[in-house]
Amino acid sequence: MSLVELLKKGNQSAAAAALGNAIIAVSKGTAAWLSGSGAMLATTIHSIADTLNQAFVFAGSILAEKRPTKRFPAGFGRVVNLFVLIAVIIISIMAYETIKEGWHLIQHPEPSQNLLLNVVILVLAVVIDGYVLFKAMKEIVKETGANATGWQTIRASFQNVGLASPPTRLVFYEDILATFSAMLALMFIFLADLTGVYILDGIGTLLIGSLLIGIAIKIGYENTIGLIGVAAPKVIQERIAKIILDDPDVVDIKKMRILQEGRKYHVEVTLNCGKDFPLL
């Protein structure tokens, strides 16, 4: 298999998010350095964390597509959960640094410079993160088989995010947070500049760090149980049961166990079949 074919097997939402956040991180970092804004620095740290996370997740999603072997007959689907947990560690470290910076700015508030530059960069960040978020929403709709197009995609993605693969869920949650954080930073930078209350810059930085901690806990929990081995959602079990029972040779399902393996499912079923069903 060529390198291009291998890369195509990876989660495309994660790849797009990693590229988009790398561009945003460089832009925000430049603005933070020139302006001295703490809120801008916080969103820069957030974008760096997102870039590393999504690059890790993209690599994990590629490895998760490896075919089962004799040694690993159930395949490598859960590898992606492990990579997402590595990403969670990065998020947690970045969250700590952001909160520490926010606390420092509250104790030692300073005016930031280049308001226009900060605004332009943050608006650009909202646009790019918003695009990546919508791409993740479309990926959720595609993965879950939801019937939605256009603006319906937004509602369908929120309704079905729990059924999406771990990489897509990570991109979805992180880009919601990234878009909101950029808007939050924009608001606090404006308020600090207009009111002269520069402590607001530090408060905004603290809030962004706290949001990072929250998302790290949520994603960490979901992927920890995924790594242990978690049952498929009820709606997936019902779909698979219907497919099996639609077979005319199947009389009843005696026992069924479905485990989530990354973006795929491992199904074990004991069936009651008709008398004429051949046992080969």
C-alpha positions as CSV (number, residue, x, y, z in Angstrom):
1,M,0.0,0.0,0.0
2,S,1.4,3.4,-1.0
3,L,1.9,6.3,1.4
4,V,-0.9,8.3,-0.3
5,E,-3.4,5.4,0.1
6,L,-2.3,5.0,3.7
7,L,-2.9,8.7,4.4
8,K,-6.4,8.5,2.8
9,K,-7.4,5.8,5.3
10,G,-6.8,8.3,8.2
11,N,-9.5,10.4,9.6
12,Q,-9.8,13.4,7.2
13,S,-11.5,15.7,9.8
14,A,-8.4,15.3,12.0
15,A,-6.0,16.0,9.1
16,A,-7.9,19.1,8.1
17,A,-8.1,20.3,11.7
18,A,-4.3,19.8,12.3
19,L,-3.5,21.8,9.2
20,G,-6.0,24.6,10.0
21,N,-4.8,24.8,13.6
22,A,-1.2,24.9,12.6
23,I,-1.9,28.0,10.4
24,I,-3.9,29.6,13.2
25,A,-1.3,28.8,15.8
26,V,1.4,30.6,13.8
27,S,-0.8,33.6,13.2
28,K,-2.0,33.9,16.8
29,G,1.6,33.4,18.2
30,T,2.8,36.3,16.0
31,A,0.0,38.5,17.2
32,A,0.6,37.5,20.9
33,W,4.3,38.3,20.6
34,L,3.7,41.7,19.0
35,S,0.8,42.7,21.3
36,G,1.6,41.1,24.6
37,S,-2.0,40.0,25.1
38,G,-2.5,37.2,27.6
39,A,-5.9,36.2,26.1
40,M,-4.2,35.9,22.7
41,L,-1.4,33.9,24.2
42,A,-4.0,31.6,25.7
43,T,-5.7,30.9,22.4
44,T,-2.2,30.4,20.8
45,I,-1.5,27.7,23.4
46,H,-4.9,26.2,22.7
47,S,-4.2,26.2,18.9
48,I,-0.8,24.5,19.4
49,A,-2.4,21.9,21.6
50,D,-5.1,21.3,19.0
51,T,-2.5,21.0,16.2
52,L,-0.5,18.3,18.2
53,N,-3.6,16.5,19.3
54,Q,-5.2,16.2,15.9
55,A,-1.8,15.2,14.3
56,F,-1.6,12.4,16.9
57,V,-5.2,11.4,16.3
58,F,-4.7,11.3,12.5
59,A,-1.7,9.0,13.0
60,G,-3.7,6.8,15.3
61,S,-6.6,6.6,12.9
62,I,-4.2,5.4,10.2
63,L,-2.8,2.6,12.5
64,A,-6.3,1.7,13.6
65,E,-7.1,0.7,10.0
66,K,-4.6,-2.1,9.9
67,R,-6.1,-5.5,9.1
68,P,-6.4,-8.1,11.9
69,T,-3.5,-10.5,12.3
70,K,-3.3,-13.9,14.0
71,R,-1.8,-12.3,17.1
72,F,-4.4,-9.5,17.1
73,P,-7.6,-11.2,15.6
74,A,-9.9,-8.3,16.8
75,G,-7.9,-5.8,14.8
76,F,-6.3,-2.5,15.9
77,G,-9.4,-0.3,16.2
78,R,-8.7,0.7,19.9
79,V,-5.3,2.1,19.0
80,V,-7.0,5.3,18.1
81,N,-8.4,5.6,21.7
82,L,-4.8,5.3,23.0
83,F,-3.6,8.1,20.7
84,V,-6.6,10.3,21.7
85,L,-5.6,9.8,25.4
86,I,-2.1,11.0,24.5
87,A,-3.7,14.0,23.0
88,V,-5.7,14.5,26.3
89,I,-2.4,14.7,28.2
90,I,-1.2,17.4,25.9
91,I,-4.5,19.3,26.3
92,S,-4.1,19.0,30.1
93,I,-0.5,20.4,30.1
94,M,-1.5,23.3,27.9
95,A,-4.6,24.0,30.1
96,Y,-2.3,24.2,33.1
97,E,0.0,26.6,31.4
98,T,-2.9,28.7,30.2
99,I,-4.4,28.9,33.7
100,K,-1.0,29.8,35.2
101,E,-0.6,32.6,32.6
102,G,-4.1,33.9,33.4
103,W,-3.4,34.0,37.1
104,H,-0.2,35.9,36.5
105,L,-2.1,38.5,34.3
106,I,-4.7,38.9,37.1
107,Q,-1.9,39.6,39.6
108,H,0.1,41.8,37.2
109,P,-2.3,43.3,34.6
110,E,-0.7,45.0,31.6
111,P,-2.2,46.8,28.6
112,S,-1.9,44.9,25.3
113,Q,-0.8,46.6,22.0
114,N,-2.0,46.2,18.4
115,L,-5.7,45.8,19.0
116,L,-6.4,45.8,15.2
117,L,-3.9,42.9,14.7
118,N,-5.4,40.9,17.5
119,V,-8.9,41.4,16.1
120,V,-7.9,40.4,12.5
121,I,-6.2,37.3,13.7
122,L,-9.0,36.2,16.0
123,V,-11.6,36.8,13.2
124,L,-9.5,34.6,10.9
125,A,-9.3,32.0,13.6
126,V,-13.1,31.9,14.0
127,V,-13.5,31.5,10.2
128,I,-11.0,28.7,9.9
129,D,-12.1,26.9,13.1
130,G,-15.7,27.3,12.0
131,Y,-14.9,25.7,8.7
132,V,-13.1,22.8,10.3
133,L,-16.0,22.4,12.8
134,F,-18.5,22.2,10.0
135,K,-16.3,19.6,8.2
136,A,-16.4,17.6,11.4
137,M,-20.2,17.9,11.5
138,K,-20.4,16.6,8.0
139,E,-18.1,13.7,9.0
140,I,-20.4,12.8,11.9
141,V,-23.4,12.8,9.6
142,K,-21.5,10.6,7.1
143,E,-20.3,8.1,9.8
144,T,-23.6,7.7,11.5
145,G,-25.8,7.5,8.4
146,A,-27.9,10.5,9.4
147,N,-30.1,11.9,6.7
148,A,-29.1,15.6,6.8
149,T,-27.9,18.3,4.3
150,G,-27.1,22.0,4.5
151,W,-28.1,23.6,7.8
152,Q,-29.7,20.4,9.0
153,T,-26.1,19.0,9.3
154,I,-25.6,21.2,12.5
155,R,-28.5,19.8,14.3
156,A,-27.9,16.2,13.1
157,S,-24.2,16.4,14.2
158,F,-25.2,17.3,17.8
159,Q,-27.8,14.6,17.9
160,N,-25.4,11.9,16.6
161,V,-22.0,12.9,17.9
162,G,-22.1,10.0,20.5
163,L,-22.2,7.5,17.6
164,A,-19.2,9.0,15.7
165,S,-15.7,7.6,15.8
166,P,-13.3,8.8,18.6
167,P,-11.2,10.9,16.2
168,T,-14.2,12.7,14.8
169,R,-15.6,13.3,18.2
170,L,-12.3,14.8,19.4
171,V,-12.2,17.2,16.4
172,F,-15.8,18.1,16.9
173,Y,-15.4,19.0,20.6
174,E,-12.1,20.7,20.2
175,D,-13.2,22.9,17.4
176,I,-16.4,23.9,19.2
177,L,-14.1,24.9,22.1
178,A,-11.5,26.6,19.7
179,T,-14.2,28.7,18.0
180,F,-15.8,29.7,21.3
181,S,-12.3,30.5,22.8
182,A,-11.4,32.7,19.9
183,M,-14.7,34.6,20.3
184,L,-14.1,34.8,24.1
185,A,-10.6,36.2,23.6
186,L,-12.0,38.7,21.1
187,M,-14.6,39.9,23.6
188,F,-12.1,40.2,26.5
189,I,-9.5,42.0,24.4
190,F,-12.1,44.5,23.3
191,L,-13.4,45.0,26.8
192,A,-9.9,45.4,28.3
193,D,-9.0,48.0,25.6
194,L,-12.3,49.9,25.9
195,T,-12.6,50.0,29.7
196,G,-8.9,50.2,30.7
197,V,-9.6,47.3,33.1
198,Y,-6.7,45.2,32.0
199,I,-7.4,42.5,34.6
200,L,-10.1,41.3,32.1
201,D,-7.3,40.0,29.9
202,G,-6.3,37.6,32.7
203,I,-9.9,36.6,33.5
204,G,-10.4,35.7,29.8
205,T,-7.2,33.6,29.8
206,L,-8.3,31.8,33.0
207,L,-11.7,31.0,31.4
208,I,-10.1,29.6,28.3
209,G,-7.8,27.4,30.4
210,S,-10.8,26.1,32.5
211,L,-12.6,25.2,29.3
212,L,-9.6,23.2,28.2
213,I,-9.6,21.3,31.4
214,G,-13.3,20.5,31.0
215,I,-12.9,19.2,27.4
216,A,-9.8,17.1,28.5
217,I,-11.9,15.4,31.3
218,K,-14.8,14.6,28.9
219,I,-12.6,13.3,26.1
220,G,-10.4,11.4,28.5
221,Y,-13.3,9.6,30.1
222,E,-14.9,8.6,26.7
223,N,-11.6,7.2,25.4
224,T,-10.6,5.4,28.6
225,I,-13.8,3.4,28.6
226,G,-13.3,2.9,24.8
227,L,-9.8,1.5,25.5
228,I,-11.1,-0.9,28.1
229,G,-13.8,-2.1,25.8
230,V,-17.3,-0.5,25.8
231,A,-20.5,-1.8,24.5
232,A,-21.9,-0.2,21.3
233,P,-24.6,2.4,21.8
234,K,-28.2,1.0,22.0
235,V,-29.1,2.5,18.6
236,I,-26.3,0.6,16.9
237,Q,-27.2,-2.6,18.7
238,E,-30.8,-2.2,17.4
239,R,-29.6,-1.5,13.8
240,I,-27.4,-4.6,13.8
241,A,-30.2,-6.8,15.4
242,K,-32.6,-5.6,12.6
243,I,-30.1,-6.5,9.9
244,I,-29.7,-10.0,11.3
245,L,-33.4,-10.6,11.9
246,D,-34.2,-9.5,8.4
247,D,-32.4,-12.6,7.1
248,P,-35.2,-15.2,6.4
249,D,-33.0,-18.0,7.8
250,V,-32.7,-16.4,11.2
251,V,-35.5,-17.3,13.7
252,D,-34.2,-15.4,16.8
253,I,-31.1,-13.9,18.4
254,K,-30.2,-15.9,21.4
255,K,-27.2,-13.8,22.5
256,M,-25.5,-10.8,21.1
257,R,-22.4,-8.8,22.1
258,I,-21.2,-5.7,20.3
259,L,-18.0,-3.9,21.3
260,Q,-16.8,-0.6,19.8
261,E,-13.4,-0.9,18.2
262,G,-12.4,2.6,17.1
263,R,-14.8,3.5,14.3
264,K,-15.8,-0.1,13.8
265,Y,-17.7,-2.7,15.8
266,H,-16.9,-6.2,16.9
267,V,-20.0,-8.3,16.8
268,E,-20.5,-11.8,18.4
269,V,-23.9,-13.4,17.9
270,T,-25.5,-16.7,18.9
271,L,-28.5,-17.3,16.6
272,N,-31.5,-19.7,16.4
273,C,-31.9,-20.6,12.7
274,G,-34.5,-22.5,10.7
275,K,-34.4,-26.3,10.4
276,D,-33.3,-26.1,6.7
277,F,-30.4,-23.8,7.4
278,P,-27.1,-25.5,6.2
279,L,-24.2,-25.7,8.7
280,L,-21.1,-25.4,6.6
